[in-house]
Each structure stands twice: as C-alpha cells, then as structure tokens.
Amino acid sequence: MKKKWKQFAALTIFGSALLVGCGNGGSSSGTQGDSDAAESGRTKITWMNMLHTASPPTDTITNEIEEYTNTELEFQWIPDASKEERLNTALASGNLADIVTLTIMENSSVRNALKAGQFWDIEPYLDDYENLSEISEETRRSASIEGVLYGVPFQKPLARNGVIIRRDWLENLGMEEPKTLEELYEVARAFSEDDPNGTGQDDTTGFMDRADLKYGAFKTLATYHGVPNEWKEENGEFTPQFDTPEYIEAMDYMRDLYANDLINQDFAVTAKTDQQEGFAQGRAGIYVGGLMDALNLYTLAEGIQDDMDLAQLNKINKDGSDGYAIWSDNNGIGGLLAFPKSEVQDEEELKAVLQFVNDLHDDEMYQLMTAGIEGVHHEMDGNVSTRIDEDLWQQEVQPFASSRPKEIGYDLVTGNELKHYSDQLILENEEIAILNPAYSLESDTFTSQGSELAVSIDDATYQYILGDIDLDDFETVVESWYNSGGQKIVEEYEAAFAENQ
C-alpha cells in the first residue's frame, strides 16, 4: 500500500484513545470499539508493545498511523524494564492482544508458548504482501523456531560494533589510524605512555572498557582474532566459541592490555555510563562498542573535551589483508511481532493484521515512526531529516522509533553528519557480518541451563584476562562446562541442525 508522503502529511489528525498498561488485553470482538471500527470501515487492532521511555506517548503519531493504515489502534504499553515479568504473566493468563511484541526470544516462557502453537505460523502468508515478501530467506530462517516462523521479524542492522578512537590524539603523536590488531595495540601503548593530550601528566590510558564481554571490547576484538560468533559450525559439528584457539588469542590480547596498564584497570566492574563518561573526560582514547555511540561520546564531552575529534573504524584484522569480520548481534533479528490465536481467531483476521504490519514497512511509516510529522517534529531537505523540537520528538515520537518492524534499507538520512557516518559504517558491516549458526536452533538444555553455564565461562574469561588463573585453569572450566550440560547442548544443536538441512 504505497502512498505519496506529501499527501499523507496533509491528512487531518483525528482523535484516538491509547490504552495504557497490561490489562484488558483480550480479544476485541464484540466491543463498542469494533462497532465504531466497522462503521468507519477501519480494522480495529490491539498491540501489546514495549515502552522504552519514561511515559507513554501522546496520541499524535498514533492518529497518523491509523489514518495511513486505515485502522483503529489500542496500545498496551509494557515498560521495558519489567517486560519479562509482564510478558510471562500475560502468556500464562492468556491476557494478550492482536499483536504482541516479543523481544526476549531467549525467555523460556516465550519460546514454550511459541512452540506450543499459541501463535500463528505466518510464513505461508508473507509472499502475499508487497513488503513482507521481501524479508530474506536468511532472516526468516534466523527468526524461526524449529523451522517455524511464529511472527514477523524485527529487522535490525546485522552488526553495529567497531572501534571509536581519538583522532586528535593520533595526530598529536603523528600516528595513523590502526588497521591491524598489532597497530591497535601500539596505539593503546602510545595513548597510555606518550602523553597524547600534551599535559605532561600520566593521566591517560589506551582503552576505556566496561564489564560486558559481549557489548564491550572483548567480543569485537575476538572477532578480529577470528573467533566465531558464539558457535563454530563445520560439517554439521558445533564447537562453542570459547573452545577455539582464536578465543585464547583474544584473551591473551586483552590480558596483555591489562597487564601493561593499556586499559582501565577497573574495566571488569565498570558500568557503561561510567565507561562513556570516563572516555568523554579524556581519560582514554579507544572505545570499542556500538559505532553509533560516537554521538553520545561527543555530547558527554561538551564543555570538557571540546577539541575531541573521533574516528570511527569498522575494519581491523590480524594481518592487514582485505579480509574483515564483525560479529552479528542476534543475526539481525530484534524479536517478533507475533499474533496469538486466542485473539486473531481466523485467517481473515490474520490477513488484516498482516496487512497492517506490511504497511508499517512502507517508507512513509518509517519516516513517521523515526522522525515524526514533517513541520512539527522535523524538517526535510531532500532525504535529510533535521529535528525541530528535541523535547517534543522525545515525548511523541521516540516510543514509536523502538517499534519499527524494519530499520534497514530506507533512504531517510538524519541531519546529524556523525550519525549519518555511523549508519554508513553499520551498513558496510553487513558485508562482513558473521552470523551465529545456532541462533535459530533449539536445545532444551540450552534453554534450561545455558545462562547458568555461561556464567562459569564468563567468570573464567575475566579471571584469565586479569591474570588470576592460567590457561590450564581456564581449560578445566571449559571441561566442566561440557560435563555439566554443555555436551548435551552441542549434541542437541547438531541434531537440530541436521534436521533443518
């Protein structure tokens, strides 16, 4: 359903009610709302959705979505901080909505509800819709459980991570942007020892990291060493990432950084906010994480490090060759828009809801849910969007920016040049992204014990990097992982992989 954006933007805003909270989530059949919807010729849809802001949005954007999609919407907003508890309760009680946003796919209650057939298998219907038919086979496979696609996948960028580095410090020291791990290590040494800020004081270090092996520095540096993304699959045989030689190399790299004071010595207990503030205060010159974090680092540095100039790097490897890699977070899947059979009771209703989700993929809806209403929340210059009122955008638009079913492949460009450049690098990362081969596979043991078993490996990884244990000790922990249920996880993944070939 393609419409001209100028025509859409000129539509009159109509009144609408937002249903806030988790109650009254049952089927909407037989309600006054259905009668009103029938009289207006619109489809009534309830949507249990995640809220990433302090309070629910006003109805401004809801009205525009309704007008564009010819629907009447009722949102049941669930605060992100309590989403697991609220979803578990809703699934257990059957108190759901026509559309349920599922972003915690590893949650056992969610997976069990999906596998139990409580939600529609929508793959047979996707190709009947202009936008949904464009969802790639790889995305469909990654979002499936035991080969069944229980909802429309949230399509996220495949890989957002890279290295952010003080370009001004490099220039002060006469150094080039690093392209290899060895060069990156030398930059870290120079930032720690060669007075990159020119104060004459021993007040800087190389890396500023945090207590997060995945979203902090370790996993990205591990990818540069050749570590697989969670699992290595070879001829149907699965090996966990931590049982590979490359993982040991990556630990050794960070162990050397730590031993030589080239990384903040408290990284193992540092929160993300403290990491970013420390970097913005000029205490370190290398930040490994989301490339889009550069914007926040600049913001935090205002009035403190006003001369800070950052370079964003997404291509570093071991040998300086043309081969690069970066790990993909959840294979680009941000969850599912799922449709419970208790609410969407037949194919006719399902097709109507799928049409709504299909329409949300349109360029016009992406622009609305990302930037808001032209002339109210933002201005357009070609395909470049610049916000008019930041506070109004946060109040009325930001909650919907987290609800977009697709974030990739659109022409809309932010007016912020730094974010635009980050987006370009993230798009480049798609060409070198390494997927997790086990992401869509089922292992009952992993569901029940995976998180618990992972704690021992994470603890051992930290202990090895900090020099508290040696390689023999680490390998003992790995052996214990296999003996405590890990071997069953391997076998179950291998069986599931073979079944899905």
C-alpha positions in Angstrom: 0.0 0.0 0.0 2.2 2.8 -1.3 1.1 6.4 -0.8 2.7 9.8 -1.5 4.3 11.2 1.6 3.1 14.7 0.9 -0.5 13.5 0.6 -0.1 11.6 3.8 1.4 14.5 5.7 -1.5 16.7 4.8 -4.1 14.4 6.4 -6.1 15.8 9.3 -5.2 14.4 12.7 -8.1 12.5 14.3 -8.7 11.8 17.9 -7.8 8.4 19.3 -7.5 6.7 22.7 -4.4 5.0 24.0 -4.9 2.0 26.2 -2.0 2.1 28.7 -0.9 -0.9 30.8 -1.2 -4.6 30.5 -4.9 -5.1 31.3 -7.8 -5.5 29.0 -5.7 -7.4 26.5 -8.2 -9.9 25.4 -9.9 -10.2 22.1 -11.6 -7.1 20.9 -14.5 -8.9 19.3 -18.0 -7.7 20.3 -16.8 -4.4 21.8 -18.1 -0.9 21.2 -14.7 -0.2 19.5 -15.4 -2.9 17.0 -18.7 -1.3 16.2 -17.1 2.1 15.7 -14.4 0.5 13.6 -17.0 -1.3 11.4 -18.9 2.0 10.9 -15.7 3.8 9.9 -14.5 0.9 7.6 -11.4 0.6 9.7 -9.8 -2.6 11.2 -9.5 -2.5 15.0 -6.2 -3.8 16.2 -4.8 -4.1 19.7 -1.0 -4.1 20.1 0.9 -5.1 23.3 4.1 -3.2 22.8 7.4 -2.4 24.6 7.9 1.1 26.1 11.5 2.4 26.2 10.6 5.8 27.6 9.5 7.0 31.0 5.9 7.6 29.9 3.6 6.5 27.1 3.5 8.8 24.0 0.6 11.2 23.3 -1.8 10.1 20.5 -0.3 12.3 17.8 1.7 9.7 16.0 -1.0 7.0 16.7 -3.5 9.1 14.8 -1.2 9.4 11.8 -0.6 5.7 11.8 -4.3 5.0 12.0 -5.1 7.3 9.1 -2.3 5.8 6.9 -3.1 2.2 7.6 -6.9 2.5 7.9 -7.0 1.1 11.4 -8.1 1.9 14.9 -5.3 1.1 17.3 -5.2 0.4 21.0 -1.7 0.1 22.6 -1.0 -1.8 25.7 2.4 -0.4 26.7 4.7 -2.5 28.7 7.7 -0.8 30.4 10.9 -2.3 29.0 12.3 -2.7 32.5 9.5 -5.1 33.5 8.9 -6.7 30.2 10.0 -10.2 31.2 7.7 -10.3 34.2 4.7 -8.7 32.4 5.1 -11.0 29.3 5.3 -14.1 31.5 2.1 -13.1 33.3 0.3 -12.2 30.1 1.3 -15.5 28.4 0.3 -17.6 31.5 -3.1 -15.8 31.7 -3.8 -15.6 28.0 -4.4 -11.9 28.5 -2.8 -10.8 25.2 -3.5 -8.6 22.2 -3.8 -9.0 18.4 -0.2 -8.1 18.1 2.4 -9.0 20.7 5.9 -7.6 20.6 8.3 -10.3 21.6 11.9 -9.0 22.1 13.1 -11.6 24.6 13.3 -14.6 22.4 15.6 -16.5 24.8 12.9 -16.4 27.5 11.7 -19.9 28.2 8.1 -18.9 28.7 8.1 -17.1 25.3 9.8 -20.0 23.5 7.5 -22.5 25.1 4.4 -20.5 24.2 5.6 -20.3 20.6 6.5 -23.9 20.3 3.1 -24.9 21.9 1.4 -23.3 18.9 -0.2 -20.4 20.7 0.8 -18.1 17.9 0.2 -18.2 14.1 2.8 -19.6 11.7 2.9 -16.7 9.3 5.5 -17.8 6.8 2.9 -19.2 4.4 1.3 -15.8 4.1 4.3 -13.5 3.8 4.7 -13.7 0.0 1.1 -12.3 -0.4 2.3 -8.9 0.8 4.4 -6.4 -1.1 6.8 -5.6 1.8 6.7 -8.8 3.8 7.6 -10.8 0.7 10.9 -9.0 0.7 12.0 -10.5 4.0 15.0 -12.6 3.0 15.2 -16.3 3.5 18.2 -15.9 5.8 16.2 -13.6 8.0 13.2 -15.9 8.0 15.4 -18.8 8.9 17.2 -16.9 11.7 13.8 -15.8 13.2 12.3 -19.3 13.1 12.0 -21.8 15.9 12.3 -25.4 14.9 11.7 -24.3 11.4 8.5 -22.4 12.1 8.2 -18.6 11.8 5.8 -17.5 14.6 5.8 -13.8 13.7 7.1 -11.0 11.5 10.7 -10.5 12.4 12.0 -7.1 13.6 14.8 -6.5 11.1 17.8 -4.8 12.7 21.2 -3.9 11.3 23.3 -7.1 11.3 26.3 -5.6 13.0 26.7 -2.2 14.8 30.1 -2.6 16.5 33.5 -1.2 15.8 36.3 0.9 17.2 36.0 4.6 18.1 39.3 6.4 18.6 40.7 9.8 19.4 41.8 11.1 16.0 43.2 14.3 17.6 45.4 12.2 19.8 46.7 10.2 16.8 47.6 13.5 15.1 49.3 14.7 18.2 51.5 11.6 18.2 52.0 11.5 14.4 50.2 8.2 14.2 47.9 6.7 11.5 44.5 5.1 12.2 45.2 1.4 13.0 44.2 -1.3 10.5 45.5 -4.3 12.4 45.4 -5.6 16.0 49.1 -5.0 16.3 48.7 -1.4 15.3 45.7 -1.0 17.6 47.8 -2.3 20.5 50.6 0.1 19.6 48.1 3.0 19.6 46.9 1.9 23.0 50.5 1.8 24.3 51.2 5.3 22.9 47.9 6.7 24.3 49.0 5.3 27.7 52.7 6.3 27.7 53.4 9.1 25.2 51.3 12.0 26.6 48.7 12.1 23.7 46.9 15.1 25.3 50.0 17.1 25.8 49.5 17.8 29.5 52.8 16.4 30.6 51.0 14.2 33.1 50.5 10.5 33.3 46.7 10.9 33.0 45.6 8.8 30.0 45.3 5.2 29.0 44.6 3.3 25.8 41.2 1.5 26.1 38.2 2.5 28.2 36.1 -0.6 28.6 33.3 -1.9 30.7 32.1 -5.1 32.4 30.5 -6.6 29.4 32.2 -9.3 27.4 29.7 -9.1 24.6 28.9 -5.4 24.0 32.1 -4.1 25.4 35.6 -4.6 23.8 36.1 -8.3 24.1 33.7 -9.8 21.6 34.6 -7.3 18.9 38.3 -7.8 19.5 37.7 -11.5 19.5 36.0 -11.3 16.1 39.1 -9.5 14.8 41.1 -12.5 16.0 38.9 -14.9 14.1 36.7 -16.1 16.9 33.3 -17.4 15.6 30.0 -15.8 16.7 29.0 -17.9 19.7 29.4 -21.2 17.8 31.6 -22.7 15.1 29.8 -25.0 12.7 31.8 -27.2 10.4 30.3 -30.1 8.5 27.4 -30.1 11.0 29.7 -30.3 14.0 29.3 -27.5 16.6 32.1 -26.1 18.8 31.4 -23.2 21.4 33.5 -20.1 20.7 35.4 -20.4 23.9 36.8 -23.8 22.9 38.7 -22.4 19.9 42.4 -21.3 19.6 41.3 -17.9 18.5 39.4 -17.3 21.7 42.6 -18.0 23.7 44.4 -15.5 21.4 41.8 -12.9 22.1 42.0 -13.4 25.9 45.8 -13.2 25.6 45.5 -9.9 23.8 43.3 -8.4 26.5 45.4 -10.0 29.2 48.5 -8.1 27.8 46.5 -4.9 27.6 45.6 -5.2 31.3 49.0 -6.3 32.5 50.6 -3.3 30.8 48.1 -0.8 32.0 46.8 -0.1 28.5 43.2 -0.5 29.6 41.3 1.0 32.6 42.2 -1.3 35.4 38.7 -1.4 36.8 37.0 -2.4 33.5 35.7 -5.7 34.9 33.5 -3.7 37.3 32.8 -0.6 35.2 29.3 0.3 34.0 28.6 1.5 30.5 27.7 5.0 31.8 31.0 5.2 33.7 32.9 3.9 30.7 31.4 6.6 28.4 31.9 9.4 30.9 35.5 8.3 31.5 36.2 8.4 27.8 34.4 11.8 27.4 36.5 13.2 30.2 39.7 12.4 28.3 41.0 9.6 30.4 41.3 7.2 27.5 41.4 7.3 23.7 40.0 4.0 22.5 36.4 2.9 22.8 35.1 -0.4 21.5 31.3 -0.8 21.1 28.5 0.4 19.0 29.7 2.8 16.3 26.6 5.0 16.9 27.9 5.6 20.5 30.2 8.3 19.0 27.4 10.7 19.0 26.8 10.3 22.8 30.5 10.5 23.5 30.7 13.9 21.8 27.6 15.0 23.7 29.1 13.9 27.0 32.4 15.7 26.2 30.8 19.1 25.6 32.5 21.6 27.9 35.1 19.1 29.0 36.9 17.9 25.8 35.6 20.4 23.2 38.6 19.7 21.0 37.9 16.0 20.9 37.9 14.6 17.3 36.8 11.0 16.9 37.5 8.5 14.2 35.1 5.5 13.7 36.7 2.3 12.4 34.9 -0.8 11.3 37.7 -2.7 9.5 40.5 -4.1 11.7 42.0 -7.6 11.4 45.1 -9.6 12.4 47.2 -9.4 9.2 46.3 -6.3 7.3 44.7 -8.3 4.5 41.5 -7.4 2.7 39.5 -9.9 4.8 37.5 -8.5 7.7 34.8 -9.7 10.0 32.5 -8.4 12.7 30.0 -10.4 14.9 26.3 -10.0 14.3 24.0 -9.4 17.2 21.2 -12.0 17.1 21.7 -12.3 13.3 19.9 -9.0 12.8 16.7 -10.2 14.5 15.3 -7.9 17.1 12.4 -10.2 18.0 9.0 -10.9 16.5 5.6 -9.2 16.0 3.5 -12.3 16.9 -0.2 -12.9 16.6 -1.8 -15.1 19.3 -4.5 -17.5 18.0 -6.7 -16.6 21.1 -7.0 -13.0 19.7 -6.6 -13.4 16.0 -9.0 -16.2 15.6 -9.1 -17.0 11.9 -7.3 -16.4 8.6 -9.4 -13.3 7.7 -8.3 -11.6 10.9 -4.7 -12.7 10.5 -4.6 -11.3 6.9 -6.0 -8.0 8.1 -3.3 -7.7 10.9 -0.6 -8.8 8.5 -1.7 -6.0 6.1 -1.3 -3.5 8.9 2.2 -4.8 9.6 3.0 -4.8 5.9 2.0 -1.1 5.7 4.3 -0.3 8.7 7.2 -1.3 6.4 6.4 1.5 3.9 8.8 4.4 3.6 6.2 6.8 4.9 5.7 4.8 8.1 9.4 4.5 8.6 9.7 8.3 8.3 6.8 8.9 10.6 8.0 6.5 13.3 11.6 7.6 13.1 11.3 11.4 12.6 7.7 12.3 13.3 5.5 14.7 11.4 7.2 17.0 8.9 6.8 20.6 10.0 6.1 19.6 13.6 8.9 17.3 14.7 11.4 17.6 11.9 12.1 19.3 8.6 13.1 17.7 5.3 15.7 18.8 2.8 15.7 16.1 0.1 16.0 12.9 2.1 17.8 14.6 5.0 15.7 15.0 8.2 16.6 17.6 10.9 14.7 17.7 14.2 12.8 20.9 15.0 12.0 20.3 18.7 14.0 17.6 20.5 11.8 17.5 23.6 8.6 17.2 21.5 10.2 14.4 19.5 11.2 12.5 22.6 7.7 12.8 24.0 5.6 12.0 20.9 7.9 10.1 18.5 10.7 8.3 20.4 8.5 5.4 21.7 7.5 4.6 18.2 11.1 4.6 17.0 11.6 1.5 19.0 8.6 -0.2 17.4 9.6 -0.1 13.8 9.5 -3.6 12.4 12.3 -2.8 10.0 15.3 -0.4 10.4 17.3 -1.1 7.3 17.1 -0.2 3.6 15.5 3.2 3.8 16.6 6.5 2.2 15.8 8.7 5.2 19.0 10.3 6.4 19.5 12.1 9.7 20.6 15.7 9.6 23.4 14.8 12.1 26.5 14.1 10.0 28.2 12.0 12.7 25.2 9.7 13.0 24.9 9.5 9.2 28.5 8.3 9.0 27.9 5.8 11.8 24.9 4.5 9.8 27.1 4.1 6.7 29.7 2.1 8.5 27.0 -0.1 10.1 25.6 -0.7 6.6 29.1 -1.6 5.4 29.3 -4.1 8.3 26.5 -6.2 6.7 29.1 -7.3 4.1 31.4 -8.7 6.7 29.0 -9.8 9.4 29.5 -13.2 11.0 26.2 -14.9 11.9 25.6 -17.2 14.8 24.8 -20.6 13.2 22.9 -21.8 16.3 20.7 -18.8 16.6 17.5 -20.4 15.2 18.2 -23.9 16.6 16.6 -25.4 19.5 18.3 -27.0 22.5 16.2 -27.8 25.6 19.4 -28.0 27.6 20.5 -24.6 26.5 17.1 -23.1 27.3 17.1 -24.6 30.8 20.8 -24.4 31.6 22.5 -22.2 29.0 22.6 -18.9 31.0 23.8 -20.7 34.2 26.6 -22.5 32.3 27.6 -19.3 30.6 28.3 -17.6 33.9 31.2 -20.0 34.6 32.8 -19.3 31.2 32.4 -15.6 31.6 33.9 -15.6 35.1 36.8 -17.7 33.9 37.4 -15.4 30.9 37.6 -12.4 33.2 39.9 -14.2 35.6 42.2 -15.2 32.8 42.4 -11.7 31.4 43.0 -10.3 34.9 45.8 -12.8 35.4 44.1 -14.6 38.3 44.1 -18.0 36.6 46.3 -19.6 33.9 45.4 -21.5 30.7 45.2 -24.9 32.4 42.7 -23.4 34.9 40.6 -22.0 32.1 40.6 -25.3 30.2 39.4 -27.0 33.4 36.4 -24.7 33.4 35.7 -25.5 29.8 35.8 -29.2 30.5 33.4 -28.7 33.4 31.1 -26.8 31.1 30.9 -29.8 28.8 30.4 -32.2 31.7 27.7 -30.1 33.3 25.4 -30.0 30.3 27.4 -28.3 27.6 28.0 -31.6 25.7 24.2 -32.1 25.6 23.8 -28.6 24.2 26.3 -29.4 21.5 24.6 -32.7 20.6 21.1 -31.1 20.6 22.3 -28.3 18.3 23.9 -30.8 15.9 20.7 -32.8 15.8 18.6 -29.7 15.2 21.0 -28.5 12.5 20.8 -31.9 10.7 17.1 -31.9 10.9 16.8 -28.4 9.4 19.1 -29.1 6.4 
